[in-house]
Amino acid sequence: MRGIFLLVSVMFSFMCSSAAFAQGLEAPAEKLELQVFPIGSEVRYEQNTSLEWVGRNSWNYALGLQKVAWSFLVEYSSFTENSGNATLSTERKFQEAVAWGQWHFLRSQTEQWGYSFFGGLGLGGYQEEVLTSLSGTVRNDSSGVKWMSGLALGAEVKVYLNKTFGFMGSLEGRALTAPDFDSNPTWSGVLRLGLILSL
């Protein structure tokens, strides 16, 4: 009997606290936001030939639209990796373009600031090019454009200066998959800073 009473008490307390939390959240304004991210940094973890995890740093640029709980984002990222010596050297160029759909499943927004936690699904393409130089002779190998997809989970914070303009930052972790990725999926983290323009 005590166990049942304790269980009911805990459930009642949880429901009351959840209701109070929900009442404290203000609904976001029903407006469309244009989001521009000129500053973005991504760290991607790949396995090398020795099966060691290596972080690849790349710049990430994105443009998006958001209305309440849903957002759509298009991004471009690239990095270059060099190895070797004066006799034999290798230059690897990697670039990708991905479209992301995001659902902001937990959010709060006022006229001055807001935050949200979101999940995302991405689909796009990538191209990898390897330039090998041996004693002045250069060989160019390209993968061509190949499809890739991804899942993301992250959080964002917004600060509004007025009703039409503000700043925002986001941090997210990703699992990216494609036929030639090593490893597959490839894990990455993205940090972005951007501008908000309410339309």
N, C-alpha and C positions, 0 to 999 in steps of 0.2 A: 504493500500500500504506500509506504514511504517513497519507494522508487517511482511509482506512477505519479505521486504528488510532485516529486522533484522534477520529473520529466515535463509535466504540464507547466510548472512554474518557469522552467528554463525556456520552453517554447513560447509562453506568454511574454516573458521578458524580451525575447528575441523579436517577436512581432511588434511589440511596443517601440522598441528602439529602432526597428526598421521603418516604422511609420513616422517616427519623429525625424529620422534622417531624411526620408522622402519629402516631408513637409518643408525641411530646411533648404531643399534644392529649388532654385528658381528655373523655370522653363526657359530655354534659349529663345532668342528672338527669331521670328519666322522670316529670315532674310538670307539671301544668297551671298556667300563670301568668296571672293577671289583671293587665293593664297599664292604668294610668290616666294620661292626659297632660293635666293642667290648664294647662300652659304650652307653647304652640307658636306659632312665627312662620313665616309663609310669604311669600316674595317671588315674585311672578308677573310675567313680562315680556310686555307687550302692545305692539302697534304703534298709534300714534295716527294722526290724519288726515294728518300730515306724514310718515308711514312711519318715525317715530323710535321706538326701543325705550324703553318707560317701565316702571319697576318699580312694581307695586302691592303694598303691604304689607297683610297680613291676619293676624288671630288664628286659630289653628287648635286645635281641641279634639278629642281622640280617646279611644276606649276599645277595648281589644283583649284577645285571648286568644292564648297561644302555648304550644305543646307541642313541644319539641325543635326540629325544622327547619321547622315550619310555624306560621304565625300568621295571625289574622284580625283586621282592624281596621276600625272604623267611625269616621268623622271628619266634623266640621262646620267650615266656615270661611266668613268673610264680610268684606267691606270696603265702605266708603262713600267716594265721590269727589265733591268739590264744585268747581264752577267758575262763573265769571261775575261779575256785579256786582249792585248794588242794583236795577237795572232788569230785567236778564235774567240768570237764574241756572239752573244745572242741577245736580241731585243724582242721582248714580248709586248704586244699592244692589245689591250682588251677593252672593249666598249659594249655597252648594252643600253637598250631603251625598254622601259617597262611601264605599263598602265596598271594602276592599283585602284581597286574599289575597297573602301573602308567603312566599317560600321562602328560607330561610337556608342558602345553598349552601356557605358556609365559616364555621365557628364553633368556638369553644373555650369551655369553661365549667368552673369549679371551684366550691367551696363559697363562696369569697369574691368572685369576680368572673367576668365573661365578656364576650366580644365576638362579633360576627358580621357578615358581609356578606350582603346580601339583595337579591333582585329581587322586584318586586310587579306585580300586575295589578289595576286598579281599575275599578269600574262604579258609576255613580250618576246624580244629577240636579242641575241648577242652575236658578236663577231670577234674572233681571235686571230691575230696575225703575228707570225714569228719570222723575224729577219735574222738569218745566220750569216755571219761574215767570217770567211776563212782566207787569210792572206790576201785581202782585197777583193775576193770574189763573194758576192752577196746573193743569197738564196731567199726568196720570199714564199712562205707557206701561209695560206689563209684558210680558215675553216668555212668561210662563207657565212651567211646569216642563218642562225639556228634558233629554234624556239626554246623558251624557258618559262618557268612558272615559279610562284613562291607564295608562302604564307608569312604573315607578319603579326606581331603583337606589340603594342606600344602605348605611350602616354604623351599628351601634349598640354601646354599651358599657353593661354592667350592674355594679353594686356591691351586694353582699348584706350587710346588717347582721346577719342571722341566717337561719335556714332558711325563714322565711315572709315576710320583708320586705326590700325593697331599693329602690334608685334606679336610673334608667337615663336615657340620653340617646341621641338618634339624629339623623342628618343624611342627607338624601336629595335626589336630583335627580329631576325628573319631566318627562314629556312628556304633556300633556293635550290631548285632542281632542274637539271638538263641532262641530256644523254652523255655528254662528254665531261661533266664536272667531276672533279676529284678533290674531295669526296662528294658523294651524292646522297643526301642533300649537302649543300655548302652552307655553313652558318655565317651570319654577318650581323653587324650592328650599325645603325645609322643615327647620327645626330644632326638636326637641322635647325637653322634660325631663319625666320622669314617675316614677311609683311602681310598684313590683312587689309583688304579693301572691300567694304560692304557695298553690294550693288543694289 
